[in-house]
Amino acid sequence: MQLIEYPDSATMMRALAERVAGELKAALSENQSASLAVPGGTTPGPMFDALSMADVDWANVNVLLTDERAVPADSDRSNEKLLKSRLLVGRAQAANFVRYIPDDEADMVAMQARVDALGALSVLVLGMGEDMHTASLFPGSPELETALSDDAPSILAVEAPGAPEPRFTLTAPILAKATKKHVLIKGEGKKQALTTALASTTEQAPIGVVLDTATVHWAP
């Protein structure tokens, strides 16, 4: 794991956007297409703003969320809504959004196949909660054991503790196989959680599925 500490959040967001753009360009120089998986929530919004204007061949980039709530796309709780208003605009509007909110089991199977077809993710950006969850892999979740298993499907429906609706999440195998991995965190609480995660099992700290090979970006 590499830890990069920034003096402030704005500097971190700009730097990460530049790095992700560079990694996407490098991936596209070697392949016809690239993939980028990103988190929802409010934290990455400024990074999305900067990345959306990057000079990348977005038409050949597949963008997907690391997890999503089972809510309508226009809901204020929808990560898709955030993504379409902050990242998939400007130059990045040309990107291909890979959506995975299924309406029934058949759709779920089809979406798993679509994500599987992407192969190893080119670039992965994750967040982390102070409980050390990442994507929608939560400690104590009844589906966590399945999501962490080597043969987990690429997408899994899970229950998030205390949340009003189920979620869909990328699972450990696809997260761990990403070529470039970044974890974006802010504040002392999450920095302390990172220290705890490094000494914990993945069942206790699901973020551990990527930490060995990730770059962690932290700002106060």
N, C-alpha and C positions, 0 to 999 in steps of 0.2 A: 504493500500500500504506500502511496505517496500522498502526503498531506501538504496542501498549499494554503497558507494563511494570507488573507488580504486585509488592508487597512479599513476597508468599508465595503458595504454591500454593492454599491454602484460599480466600484472597480472590479469586484468579483464577477458581477453579471456580464460586464463588457468583455473581460478576459475569457470567461468560459464560452461566450458566444463566438469569439474569434477562434478559440481552439476547436470547438465543434465544427465550425465552418471549414477550418483547415483539414480536419479529419475527414469530413464528407468529400472535400475536393480530392484528397488522397485516395479515398475509396473509389471514387468515380474515375480516377486516372487508371485504375487497375481493373475495373468492372463496368459493365454497362449501366448498372444501377447500384444504389446504396440505400441503406435503411437507417432511420433515426427513431429511437423510442424515448419518449420524454414523460415526465410526471405531470400530474395535474396540481391542483392547489394554487394558492396565490404566490408562493415564494418564487417560482421560476418566471413569473410574468415579465419582469424587466429583461431577463436574459432572452426570452422569446422576442421581445420588441427589437432588440439588437440583432438577433439571428435572422429575423424575417427580412432584413435588408441586406444580408450578406450576398456577395456575388458567387453564388453556387448554382450549378445546373439543376435547379429544383425539380424540373420536369422529370428527372430520372431519380428522384429521391422518394422513397416510401416513408411516410411519417405515421407513427402509431403511438398510442398512449401506453404507459406501463400498466395502468389500471383505470377502471371506469366504474361509476355508480350506475345501478340499473334505474335510471331516470330518463325522461325525455331529453333530447338533445338541446332544447331551449330552456331547460331548467337551470336555475342559478347554481345548483349542485352538480351540474354536468361539467366534467373535465373537457369534454368535446367543445362545449361553448367557449370555455377559456381559450382552448387551442385555436379555434377558428377566429377569435377576436384579437389574439396577441401574436401567434406564430404564423398561421396560414393566411397571411396578408402580405402586401408588398411583393417583393420578389418571390417569397416562399409560397405565395398563393398558387404557384404552378405545381407544387408538390402533390403527390398522390397520398391522400389520407386513407389509411387502412382502419376501417371502423369495425368494432366488434361488440356491439350490443345485440345479441340474438333475440329473436322473437319466439323461437322454439328450439327443441333439441337438434333438429336438422340444420337450422341456421348455425348453431354452435359448432357442429361438426364441420360445416363449410368454412366457418371463420378460423377454426383451428388449422384446417388445411391451408387456408390463405396465409396465415402467419408462418406456418411451417415452410411454405414455399419461398419465404424470404431468406431462409438459411440463417447463418449466424448474423446477428445484428451488427451493422457497421459501427454505429455509435449508440451508446446507451447513457442516458442521464437519469439518475434516481434521486429522490429525496429520502429523508429518514426522519421518523418521529422520535421524540424523546423516549418512547417505549421501544425503540430500535426496530420498528417495523419499516418495511420498504415496499413500494407498490401497494398491493393490498394483502401482503403476507404479514399477518399480525400474530404476535405471541399469544398463545392460548386459543387461537381460532381452531374450530373443529376440523377444518380442511387443511391445516398447515402441514401435517405429516404428508398428505398426498401432494401438496404443492412443492414440497422440498425433495420429493423422491426423484430418483434418476429417470424414471419412466413417466413422470408427470406429463399430461398434455400441455401444449404450449400456452393455452388459456384455460383458466379454471374459474368456476363460479364459487364465491366464498361469502361467508358471513363475517362482517367486520364487527367486533365487539362494541356494543352501544350505538351502532349506526342504525338509521331507520330503514335502510334498504340494503339488499345484497349487492355485491360487487363482482366484477370480472377482472381478473388479474393475469399478467404474464407470470409464469412459474419459474422456479429456480433453474431448471436446465437451460432455458432460453436466455435468462439473465446472465448466468455464469459463462455462457459461450460467446457473449458479445465481444467483438474485437477490441473496441475502446469503451471503457467504463468510467463514468464520472458520478460522484455523489456530491450533491449540493446541499449545504447546511449553513444555518445562521444561528448565532447566539451561544452563550456559555452552556446552557442546558444541553444542547445537542452536541457540543464538543465533549462534555462529560459523558454523554451517552455513547459517543464514539469510542471513548476509552473503555467503557464497560463492555461494549460489543466485541472489542478485540480480545477480551478475556472470556467470552461467553460462547455457548454452543449456538448453532443456527436456529435451534428450536427456541432458545431464549432470545436470540437477537437475529431475526431473519436477514437483516442487512449483511450479515456475515457471508452470505452466498456469493458476494462480489468483492468483499473488502481486500482479499489477498492481492487482487490484480487491478484494483480501482485507484483512480486519483480522486482524493477527497478535497473539495473546495470549501473553505470555511471563512466566514467574516463575522465580526461581532454583531 
